[in-house]
């Protein structure tokens, strides 16, 4: 017999805040049930049956293609269903996603004029996803007790976590509702736990604008800028968070509950994350993804569930043109994808378009920070195709095949991560952009030497990072409704942003 929490009946709502409150009631009740059952299990008690709690769902049903709301204008690319039918998604962490869910619920009610139904789904919450941030009670279990846990609790089910909706391959079965969101609740929870592992920081600290880099030098500079912002009582940022959830509050601000739980890790995680926090969540997260497209795909697979407003790649690249100089910038307007990590999810015949809003912000930021305009700006920044490869030593291949392909594609720069980040942005409907800095020219005999590299890093990293931060400020100022481009939306798109 299943051992379930008290039943909470489904309800209909025309008030988005009330709908969110009901979802949170269902979720909190289920999590409390799982935590209490786990506490009893660790204590050695015999439980009365298979322990189960299920995620809340939100559902909307409409019988018309017409939309009622024109307040947001015709350019809004989300907040409505594609046509008549029943649409549904499971929900997780309504505490973390409160503002996001409230916006999505509000738009659905405005656009369709029908009630939202909120209730308990049939999708179990895996017990691993019920543990609080600093709970490690399962570590006290014996091997035999851990084995028994599989019989008494629901464990993560990978079949409920695939990316078929985002990939455009999901086909609802007979009688099943169409999806409202790109991600199911178990998929969200899976990624939230992976983010803790890879970045060393809790999902609560991630901001809505994300910078990726492939060099620690950029992180060192970001940390310096973050600490400087915290020493400035007039800074728009209120906290700076480092791996281990180490929180530094802006001078004059009180310590918050949970700050004391932060602890420097014995070693940095695989892709450490740093967060320059604004009160509204529109600050800047920066992640050092290291080298290679596999890391780039892994981290963007997981950050995507946080539904950021944009992510940008700032890193070093190989310049492929003789006219380029070390330290020149490359603004990517197209990508050659020889990274291969997304070939199954996003076929190579799918183009990855440049997004005008991001391109203009990056170009304007380069101009502002360097104080160059017109021909002078073009002398240090080239707009062109960036190739990304999964072979770090491509130039050593004997047949010159990569060089030929890069020349045929008109590529002006080469790295290992940018195309992956852009392609996953396209796949997950997250606005993306790339601004790289030429650090070597292998085709022209200019390779990195220790002295030259150190000088280059000192000269360019600070400027490059300030350009990325300024671009985010410009994107934030222009408003997110313009940023979420319809270029990223498919024919029958889900309603949630």
C-alpha positions as CSV (number, residue, x, y, z in Angstrom):
1,X,0.0,0.0,0.0
2,X,1.3,3.5,-0.8
3,X,2.1,5.7,2.2
4,X,0.8,9.1,1.0
5,X,0.5,12.6,2.4
6,X,-3.0,14.0,3.1
7,X,-4.9,14.5,-0.1
8,X,-5.3,18.1,-1.4
9,X,-8.2,18.4,-3.8
10,X,-7.6,20.1,-7.2
11,X,-8.9,23.6,-7.6
12,X,-9.6,26.2,-10.3
13,X,-8.2,29.7,-10.2
14,X,-8.6,33.0,-11.9
15,X,-6.1,34.6,-9.5
16,X,-2.5,33.7,-10.4
17,X,-1.2,34.3,-6.9
18,X,-3.9,31.9,-5.5
19,X,-2.9,29.3,-8.1
20,X,0.7,29.6,-7.0
21,X,-0.2,29.3,-3.4
22,X,-2.1,26.1,-4.0
23,X,0.9,24.6,-6.0
24,X,3.2,25.5,-3.1
25,X,0.8,24.0,-0.6
26,X,0.8,20.7,-2.5
27,X,4.5,20.7,-3.0
28,X,5.4,21.6,0.6
29,X,3.1,18.9,1.9
30,X,4.7,16.3,-0.3
31,X,8.2,17.3,0.6
32,X,7.4,17.4,4.3
33,X,5.9,13.9,4.0
34,X,9.0,12.5,2.2
35,X,11.4,14.2,4.7
36,X,9.6,12.8,7.7
37,X,9.4,9.3,6.2
38,X,13.1,9.5,5.5
39,X,13.9,10.6,9.0
40,X,11.9,7.7,10.4
41,X,13.6,5.3,8.0
42,X,17.1,6.5,9.0
43,X,16.1,6.0,12.6
44,X,15.4,2.3,11.9
45,X,11.5,2.5,12.0
46,X,9.4,0.2,9.9
47,X,7.3,2.3,7.5
48,X,3.6,1.5,6.8
49,X,4.1,1.1,3.0
50,X,5.8,2.4,-0.1
51,X,6.4,6.1,0.6
52,X,5.1,8.4,-2.2
53,X,4.4,12.1,-2.8
54,X,3.7,13.6,-6.2
55,X,4.4,16.9,-7.8
56,X,1.7,19.6,-8.3
57,X,0.5,20.2,-11.8
58,X,-1.0,23.3,-13.5
59,X,-3.5,22.8,-16.4
60,X,-5.3,25.0,-18.8
61,X,-7.9,24.1,-21.3
62,X,-9.1,26.3,-24.2
63,X,-11.3,25.7,-27.2
64,X,-10.2,28.6,-29.4
65,X,-7.1,29.9,-31.1
66,X,-8.1,33.5,-30.3
67,X,-6.2,35.4,-27.6
68,X,-7.8,38.1,-25.5
69,X,-4.8,40.1,-24.3
70,X,-3.1,42.7,-26.5
71,X,-1.5,44.6,-23.6
72,X,1.9,43.0,-24.0
73,X,1.9,43.8,-27.7
74,X,2.4,41.4,-30.6
75,X,6.1,40.9,-30.0
76,X,5.8,38.8,-26.8
77,X,7.0,35.3,-27.7
78,X,5.6,33.4,-24.7
79,X,2.6,33.3,-22.4
80,X,0.1,31.6,-24.6
81,X,-0.8,28.2,-25.9
82,X,-0.6,27.3,-29.6
83,X,-4.3,26.5,-30.1
84,X,-7.3,24.6,-28.7
85,X,-6.7,21.7,-26.3
86,X,-5.6,20.7,-22.9
87,X,-2.2,21.8,-21.7
88,X,-0.4,20.8,-18.5
89,X,3.0,20.6,-16.8
90,X,4.2,19.5,-13.4
91,X,5.8,22.0,-11.1
92,X,8.8,21.9,-8.7
93,X,10.3,24.3,-6.2
94,X,7.6,27.0,-6.2
95,X,9.7,28.8,-3.6
96,X,12.6,29.2,-6.1
97,X,10.4,29.7,-9.1
98,X,7.7,31.9,-7.5
99,X,8.2,35.0,-9.6
100,X,8.6,32.9,-12.8
101,X,5.5,30.9,-12.2
102,X,3.5,33.9,-11.2
103,X,4.4,35.6,-14.5
104,X,3.5,32.5,-16.6
105,X,0.2,32.0,-14.8
106,X,-0.7,35.7,-15.2
107,X,0.0,35.7,-18.9
108,X,-2.1,32.5,-19.4
109,X,-5.0,34.0,-17.6
110,X,-4.7,37.3,-19.5
111,X,-4.3,35.7,-22.9
112,X,-7.0,33.0,-22.7
113,X,-9.6,34.1,-20.2
114,X,-10.0,30.6,-18.8
115,X,-9.3,29.3,-15.3
116,X,-6.1,27.5,-14.3
117,X,-6.5,24.1,-12.6
118,X,-3.9,23.2,-9.9
119,X,-3.8,19.8,-8.3
120,X,-1.7,16.8,-7.4
121,X,-0.2,15.0,-10.4
122,X,0.6,11.3,-10.7
123,X,4.3,12.0,-11.1
124,X,6.2,10.9,-8.0
125,X,8.8,13.2,-6.4
126,X,12.0,11.2,-6.1
127,X,13.1,11.1,-2.5
128,X,16.6,12.4,-3.5
129,X,15.0,15.6,-4.6
130,X,13.3,16.2,-1.3
131,X,16.4,16.7,0.8
132,X,17.1,20.2,2.0
133,X,20.3,22.1,0.8
134,X,22.4,21.0,3.8
135,X,20.7,17.6,4.6
136,X,22.9,14.5,4.3
137,X,21.0,12.1,6.5
138,X,21.2,9.3,3.9
139,X,25.0,9.2,4.6
140,X,24.3,7.5,7.9
141,X,22.6,4.5,6.3
142,X,24.2,1.0,6.1
143,X,24.6,-0.6,2.7
144,X,21.7,-3.0,3.5
145,X,19.5,-0.1,4.6
146,X,20.4,1.9,1.4
147,X,19.4,-1.2,-0.7
148,X,16.0,-1.4,1.1
149,X,15.5,2.3,0.4
150,X,14.9,1.4,-3.2
151,X,11.9,-0.7,-2.3
152,X,10.3,2.0,0.0
153,X,10.9,5.3,-1.8
154,X,10.6,6.5,-5.4
155,X,14.0,7.1,-7.0
156,X,14.8,9.3,-10.0
157,X,13.3,8.0,-13.2
158,X,15.3,9.0,-16.2
159,X,12.3,8.2,-18.4
160,X,10.5,11.2,-16.9
161,X,13.5,13.6,-17.6
162,X,14.2,13.5,-21.3
163,X,14.4,16.6,-23.4
164,X,11.8,15.5,-26.0
165,X,9.8,18.7,-25.5
166,X,12.7,21.0,-26.0
167,X,14.0,19.0,-28.9
168,X,10.6,19.0,-30.7
169,X,10.3,15.3,-30.7
170,X,7.7,14.8,-27.9
171,X,4.4,13.3,-29.1
172,X,1.7,13.1,-26.4
173,X,-0.1,9.8,-26.2
174,X,-3.8,9.3,-26.8
175,X,-5.7,11.3,-24.2
176,X,-2.5,12.9,-22.8
177,X,-2.3,16.7,-22.5
178,X,0.1,18.8,-24.5
179,X,3.0,20.3,-22.6
180,X,2.9,23.8,-21.0
181,X,6.7,23.9,-20.3
182,X,9.9,22.8,-21.9
183,X,10.8,20.9,-18.7
184,X,8.9,18.5,-16.4
185,X,9.3,18.9,-12.7
186,X,11.7,15.8,-12.4
187,X,13.9,17.2,-15.2
188,X,14.1,20.6,-13.3
189,X,15.0,18.9,-10.0
190,X,17.6,16.8,-11.7
191,X,19.3,19.9,-13.1
192,X,19.1,21.8,-9.9
193,X,21.0,19.0,-8.1
194,X,23.6,18.8,-10.9
195,X,24.1,22.6,-10.7
196,X,25.1,22.2,-7.0
197,X,27.6,19.5,-8.0
198,X,29.2,21.2,-11.0
199,X,29.3,24.8,-9.8
200,X,29.6,24.4,-6.1
201,X,26.7,26.9,-5.5
202,X,23.0,26.5,-4.8
203,X,20.5,27.3,-7.5
204,X,19.0,30.1,-5.4
205,X,22.1,32.2,-6.1
206,X,22.0,32.0,-9.9
207,X,21.1,35.2,-11.7
208,X,19.1,35.8,-14.9
209,X,22.1,36.8,-17.0
210,X,25.0,34.3,-17.3
211,X,28.6,34.7,-18.6
212,X,30.6,31.7,-19.6
213,X,34.3,31.7,-20.0
214,X,37.0,29.1,-20.7
215,X,39.8,30.7,-18.7
216,X,40.3,31.2,-15.0
217,X,41.8,34.6,-15.6
218,X,38.3,35.9,-16.3
219,X,37.0,34.5,-13.1
220,X,39.9,36.1,-11.1
221,X,38.9,39.4,-12.6
222,X,35.2,38.8,-11.9
223,X,36.0,38.0,-8.3
224,X,38.0,41.3,-8.0
225,X,35.1,43.3,-9.5
226,X,32.6,41.5,-7.2
227,X,34.5,42.3,-4.1
228,X,34.9,45.9,-5.2
229,X,31.1,46.1,-5.8
230,X,30.5,44.8,-2.3
231,X,32.8,47.6,-0.9
232,X,30.7,50.2,-2.6
233,X,27.6,51.2,-0.6
234,X,26.0,52.6,-3.8
235,X,26.4,49.5,-5.9
236,X,23.3,48.1,-7.6
237,X,24.5,44.6,-6.5
238,X,23.6,43.4,-3.0
239,X,25.7,40.3,-2.7
240,X,28.6,38.3,-4.2
241,X,28.5,34.5,-3.9
242,X,31.5,32.2,-4.5
243,X,31.7,28.3,-4.5
244,X,30.7,26.7,-1.3
245,X,27.9,29.3,-1.1
246,X,30.2,31.8,0.5
247,X,28.1,35.0,0.6
248,X,29.6,38.5,0.9
249,X,26.9,41.2,1.4
250,X,27.3,44.8,0.2
251,X,28.8,47.0,2.8
252,X,26.1,48.2,5.2
253,X,23.7,45.4,4.5
254,X,22.7,42.9,7.2
255,X,23.7,39.3,7.2
256,X,20.9,37.0,5.9
257,X,19.7,33.7,7.3
258,X,21.8,30.9,5.8
259,X,24.8,33.1,5.1
260,X,26.7,31.4,7.9
261,X,26.2,27.9,6.3
262,X,28.6,28.8,3.5
263,X,31.9,27.0,3.6
264,X,34.9,27.2,1.3
265,X,35.2,23.9,-0.5
266,X,38.5,21.8,-0.1
267,X,38.9,22.1,-3.9
268,X,37.1,24.0,-6.6
269,X,34.3,22.1,-8.3
270,X,34.5,21.1,-12.0
271,X,32.9,24.3,-13.3
272,X,32.9,26.9,-10.5
273,X,30.1,29.5,-10.4
274,X,30.2,33.0,-9.1
275,X,27.2,35.3,-8.6
276,X,26.9,39.1,-8.6
277,X,23.5,39.3,-7.1
278,X,20.7,41.9,-7.6
279,X,17.6,42.0,-5.4
280,X,15.4,41.2,-8.4
281,X,17.6,38.3,-9.6
282,X,18.7,40.2,-12.7
283,X,22.4,40.2,-11.7
284,X,25.2,38.3,-13.3
285,X,26.4,34.7,-12.9
286,X,29.8,33.7,-14.3
287,X,30.9,30.1,-14.8
288,X,34.3,28.8,-15.8
289,X,33.3,25.9,-18.0
290,X,36.9,25.0,-18.7
291,X,37.9,23.6,-22.1
292,X,35.7,21.6,-24.5
293,X,32.2,21.3,-25.9
294,X,31.2,18.5,-23.4
295,X,31.5,20.9,-20.5
296,X,29.7,23.6,-22.4
297,X,26.8,21.3,-23.2
298,X,26.6,19.9,-19.7
299,X,26.4,23.2,-17.9
300,X,24.0,24.8,-20.3
301,X,21.7,21.7,-20.1
302,X,21.3,22.4,-16.5
303,X,21.3,26.2,-16.3
304,X,18.5,26.2,-18.9
305,X,16.0,25.0,-16.4
306,X,16.5,28.3,-14.5
307,X,15.1,30.1,-17.6
308,X,17.8,32.8,-17.7
309,X,17.2,35.9,-19.9
310,X,20.5,35.5,-21.8
311,X,23.8,33.8,-21.7
312,X,27.0,35.0,-23.3
313,X,30.3,33.4,-24.1
314,X,33.5,35.4,-23.3
315,X,36.7,33.5,-24.0
316,X,39.8,33.2,-26.1
317,X,40.0,31.9,-29.6
318,X,42.4,31.2,-32.4
319,X,42.3,33.9,-35.1
320,X,42.1,32.4,-38.5
321,X,42.8,35.5,-40.6
322,X,46.2,37.0,-41.3
323,X,44.8,40.5,-40.8
324,X,43.8,39.8,-37.2
325,X,46.1,40.8,-34.3
326,X,46.4,39.3,-30.9
327,X,43.9,41.0,-28.6
328,X,41.3,41.6,-31.4
329,X,37.7,40.8,-30.7
330,X,35.4,38.5,-32.7
331,X,31.7,39.0,-32.5
332,X,30.1,35.8,-33.8
333,X,27.3,36.1,-36.2
334,X,27.3,32.4,-37.3
335,X,28.7,29.1,-36.2
336,X,30.4,26.1,-37.7
337,X,29.4,23.2,-35.5
338,X,32.2,20.6,-35.4
339,X,31.7,20.0,-31.7
340,X,29.4,17.0,-32.2
341,X,28.0,16.9,-28.7
342,X,24.6,18.2,-29.8
343,X,24.3,16.3,-33.1
344,X,21.6,13.9,-31.8
345,X,19.5,16.7,-30.1
346,X,19.9,19.4,-32.7
347,X,20.8,18.2,-36.2
348,X,23.5,20.1,-38.1
349,X,21.1,21.2,-40.7
350,X,19.4,23.5,-38.1
351,X,20.8,27.0,-38.5
352,X,21.8,28.9,-35.3
353,X,20.8,32.6,-36.1
354,X,22.4,35.6,-34.6
355,X,20.0,37.5,-32.3
356,X,19.9,41.2,-33.2
357,X,19.3,42.5,-29.7
358,X,22.3,40.6,-28.3
359,X,24.6,41.5,-31.3
360,X,23.8,45.2,-30.9
361,X,24.4,45.2,-27.2
362,X,27.8,43.5,-27.6
363,X,28.9,45.8,-30.3
364,X,27.7,48.9,-28.3
365,X,29.5,47.6,-25.2
366,X,32.8,47.1,-27.2
367,X,32.5,50.7,-28.5
368,X,31.7,52.1,-25.0
369,X,34.5,50.3,-23.1
370,X,37.2,50.8,-25.8
371,X,36.0,54.3,-26.7
372,X,36.3,53.5,-30.4
373,X,33.8,54.1,-33.1
374,X,33.4,53.5,-36.8
375,X,36.5,52.4,-38.7
376,X,38.6,52.5,-35.5
377,X,36.1,50.0,-33.8
378,X,36.3,47.8,-36.9
379,X,40.1,47.8,-36.7
380,X,39.9,45.8,-33.4
381,X,36.6,43.9,-33.8
382,X,35.6,41.6,-36.6
383,X,32.0,40.2,-37.0
384,X,32.1,36.8,-38.6
385,X,31.7,33.0,-38.4
386,X,33.1,31.2,-35.4
387,X,34.0,27.5,-35.7
388,X,33.9,25.2,-32.7
389,X,35.7,21.8,-32.8
390,X,36.0,18.9,-30.4
391,X,39.6,18.3,-31.5
392,X,41.9,20.5,-29.5
393,X,44.8,19.6,-31.8
394,X,43.0,20.0,-35.1
395,X,45.9,21.8,-36.7
396,X,48.0,18.6,-36.4
397,X,45.8,16.5,-38.7
398,X,47.9,15.6,-41.7
399,X,45.3,16.1,-44.5
400,X,44.5,19.8,-43.8
401,X,40.8,18.9,-43.8
402,X,39.7,21.1,-40.9
403,X,41.6,24.1,-42.4
404,X,39.9,23.6,-45.7
405,X,36.5,23.4,-44.1
406,X,37.1,26.5,-42.0
407,X,38.2,28.4,-45.0
408,X,35.2,27.3,-47.0
409,X,32.9,28.4,-44.2
410,X,34.6,31.8,-44.1
411,X,35.3,31.3,-40.4
412,X,37.4,34.1,-38.8
413,X,37.9,32.4,-35.4
414,X,38.0,28.9,-33.8
415,X,37.3,27.7,-30.3
416,X,35.9,24.6,-28.6
417,X,32.8,26.0,-26.8
418,X,31.0,28.9,-28.5
419,X,28.9,26.9,-31.0
420,X,27.8,24.5,-28.3
421,X,26.6,27.4,-26.0
422,X,24.8,29.1,-28.9
423,X,23.3,25.9,-30.1
424,X,22.0,24.9,-26.7
425,X,20.7,28.5,-26.3
426,X,18.7,28.0,-29.5
427,X,17.6,24.6,-28.4
428,X,16.4,25.8,-25.0
429,X,15.1,29.2,-26.1
430,X,17.7,31.1,-24.1
431,X,19.0,34.2,-25.9
432,X,22.7,33.8,-26.6
433,X,25.8,35.6,-27.9
434,X,29.5,35.3,-28.3
435,X,32.4,37.7,-28.0
436,X,35.8,36.2,-28.3
437,X,39.3,37.6,-28.0
438,X,42.1,36.4,-30.3
439,X,44.9,34.9,-28.2
440,X,46.9,33.0,-30.9
441,X,47.0,32.5,-34.7
442,X,48.2,28.9,-35.2
443,X,47.8,29.1,-39.0
444,X,50.2,32.0,-39.1
445,X,52.8,30.8,-36.7
446,X,51.7,32.9,-33.8
447,X,51.3,30.5,-30.9
448,X,51.1,31.2,-27.2
449,X,54.4,31.6,-25.4
450,X,54.6,32.0,-21.7
451,X,55.7,35.6,-21.6
452,X,53.5,36.7,-24.4
453,X,50.5,35.0,-22.9
454,X,51.0,36.6,-19.5
455,X,51.2,40.0,-21.1
456,X,48.2,39.4,-23.2
457,X,46.1,38.2,-20.3
458,X,47.0,41.3,-18.2
459,X,46.2,43.6,-21.1
460,X,42.9,42.2,-22.3
461,X,41.0,40.2,-19.6
462,X,39.9,43.2,-17.6
463,X,38.6,45.0,-20.7
464,X,37.0,41.9,-22.2
465,X,35.1,41.2,-19.0
466,X,34.0,44.8,-18.6
467,X,32.6,44.6,-22.1
468,X,30.6,41.5,-21.2
469,X,29.2,43.1,-18.1
470,X,28.3,46.3,-20.0
471,X,26.5,44.2,-22.6
472,X,24.4,42.6,-19.9
473,X,23.6,46.0,-18.5
474,X,22.4,47.2,-21.9
475,X,20.3,44.1,-22.4
476,X,18.7,44.5,-18.9
477,X,18.0,48.2,-19.6
478,X,16.2,47.5,-22.9
479,X,13.8,45.0,-21.2
480,X,13.4,41.3,-21.4
481,X,10.3,41.3,-23.5
482,X,12.4,42.4,-26.5
483,X,15.2,40.0,-25.6
484,X,13.1,36.8,-25.8
485,X,13.1,36.6,-29.6
486,X,10.4,34.8,-31.6
487,X,13.3,33.4,-33.6
488,X,13.8,30.8,-30.9
489,X,10.2,29.7,-30.8
490,X,8.8,26.8,-32.9
491,X,5.5,26.3,-34.7
492,X,3.6,24.7,-31.7
493,X,5.5,26.3,-28.9
494,X,5.0,25.7,-25.1
495,X,3.5,28.6,-23.3
496,X,6.1,29.0,-20.5
497,X,9.1,31.3,-21.2
